[in-house]
Amino acid sequence: MNGFEFEDTLEPLGIGVGVLLVLVGVGTLVGQPWATSNSTGATVLQLVGVLALFAIGGVLAWLSYDN
C-alpha cells in the first residue's frame, strides 16, 4: 500500500476520528473533572465514560486500519 493510495476512502477518516477520541479521553483524564465533584456516583460515571471513550476510539481506529 502506497502512502497516498487507499482502497477504502474512509480509512483515514476512521483512523483520525478514533485517534481523536482517544486523545479526548487522555485530555479528560489529565483535566481531572472528578476533582470538583462531591458525588461518588458522578465520579464513577465520569470514569466509566472515559473508559468507554478509550474503547470506542481504539476499536474504531483498529477496525478502520485492519485490512
C-alpha positions as CSV (number, residue, x, y, z in Angstrom):
1,M,0.0,0.0,0.0
2,N,1.5,3.3,-1.0
3,G,1.4,6.4,1.2
4,F,-1.4,8.2,-0.6
5,E,-3.3,5.2,-2.2
6,F,-6.2,3.8,-0.2
7,E,-8.6,1.0,-1.1
8,D,-11.1,2.3,1.4
9,T,-11.5,6.1,1.1
10,L,-12.9,6.3,4.6
11,E,-9.9,4.5,6.2
12,P,-8.0,7.8,7.1
13,L,-11.2,9.3,8.5
14,G,-11.9,6.4,10.7
15,I,-8.4,6.3,12.0
16,G,-8.3,10.0,12.6
17,V,-11.6,10.1,14.5
18,G,-10.5,7.1,16.6
19,V,-7.3,8.7,17.5
20,L,-9.1,12.0,18.2
21,L,-11.5,10.1,20.6
22,V,-8.5,8.6,22.4
23,L,-6.8,12.0,22.7
24,V,-10.0,13.5,24.1
25,G,-10.1,10.7,26.7
26,V,-6.5,11.5,27.7
27,G,-7.3,15.2,27.9
28,T,-10.3,14.3,30.2
29,L,-8.2,12.3,32.5
30,V,-5.5,15.0,32.7
31,G,-8.1,17.6,33.4
32,Q,-9.4,15.5,36.3
33,P,-13.1,16.6,36.1
34,W,-13.9,14.5,39.2
35,A,-11.8,16.7,41.4
36,T,-14.7,19.2,41.7
37,S,-17.4,16.7,42.2
38,N,-18.7,15.8,45.7
39,S,-20.6,12.8,44.5
40,T,-19.1,9.3,44.3
41,G,-21.7,8.3,41.7
42,A,-20.8,11.2,39.4
43,T,-17.1,10.3,39.7
44,V,-17.7,6.7,38.8
45,L,-19.9,7.7,35.9
46,Q,-17.2,10.0,34.6
47,L,-14.5,7.4,34.8
48,V,-16.8,4.8,33.1
49,G,-17.4,7.4,30.3
50,V,-13.6,8.0,29.9
51,L,-13.0,4.2,29.7
52,A,-15.8,3.9,27.1
53,L,-14.3,6.8,25.1
54,F,-11.0,5.0,25.0
55,A,-12.6,1.7,24.0
56,I,-14.8,3.3,21.2
57,G,-11.8,5.3,19.9
58,G,-9.5,2.3,19.9
59,V,-11.9,-0.1,18.3
60,L,-12.8,2.5,15.6
61,A,-9.2,3.1,14.7
62,W,-8.4,-0.6,14.8
63,L,-11.4,-1.6,12.6
64,S,-10.5,1.2,10.2
65,Y,-6.9,0.2,9.9
66,D,-7.5,-3.6,9.9
67,N,-7.1,-4.9,6.3
